[in-house]
Amino acid sequence: MFSMSKMIKKLLKKITGKKEEKKYPNRFLKHYYLHQDKLNKERRGSYSGRKKAGICVRCHHKAVSGIVFCDFHQKLQKGYNKKARGNK
């Protein structure tokens, strides 16, 4: 009988349409989660634009042909990859 009342409460809550307010640890995360789709679209657009223009995606220098980084960032990326793959 107890589970039946729980089920009815849940159904009523669903019908009334009241949504629980989500709690976020801080205002920055709240803004990020509320605008996540827009922010990701903007970020991907920026990346694609720089890639097409031949500009490094991490700075504004000319990218090496065939990749998305300038000489400096390509060297850094090789170091990151080497470290991540276990110095093979």
ABEGO torsion letter per residue (X at the ends): XAAAAAAAAAAAAAAAGBBBBBBBABAAAAAAAAAAAAAAAAAAAAAAAAAAAGBBAABABBBBBGBABBAAAAAAAAAAAAAAAGGX
